[in-house]
Each structure stands twice: as structure tokens, then as C-alpha cells.
Amino acid sequence: MSPLTNRIPLYVQEHPPKHVRKTYANLGKVIGVFRLYGISLLGRRKFDNLYEDLNMDQIFVLGLIYELEHSLECEMEDKDAYAATYPAYIIEKLLG
């Protein structure tokens, strides 16, 4: 058992708060959509430039963002969608 789990009450360990469960569920959805596009979010890969490192066109990046918005049932502002250059930025804007 890690030192952190020793400090967390047993009830919280077994029954995380609703907002924590929702956050993990949303992260699972995000990972699934990125996998559909062949984008890995492991390690430093989440900071790969979508245009330069992954050679994606803007239409595909905007399609990715649309799919993420649809799966999470939320919207990203247009200025943020056009400014998105790496996966971590998109995740931050959608889940933040």
C-alpha cells in the first residue's frame, strides 16, 4: 500500500466521490477517441504537435475535436479549437 492511500479514509478509497468517477469516465472516453485517430497519449506523446509531429491537416484536427466534444457532450470555443496544436491542450480545454 502506498503512503498516500494510508492517509485516505477507507470509505473514500472504496467509494470515490461522484465527480472523481465522472472525471475518470471522461478520460476513458477521451483516450478512446484519440485511439481511433491513432494518437497515443502515453508519456511525452501527449505533447506531440498534431501538425508537425503527427502530420495532420487542420480538418482532421477539427474533426478530432468534434468527436471529443460529441463523446463528452461539451463544447470547446472556436478560438481554442483553432489554436489546438497538441493533445494535452485539447484535453485541458475540454475537461478543465
Secondary structure, DSSP 8 states (H G I E B T S, - for coil): --HHHHHS-HHHHHS--HHHHHHHHHHHHHHHHHHHTT---SGGGGGS-TTTTS---HHHHHHHHHHHHHHHT----HHHHHH--SHHHHHHHHH-
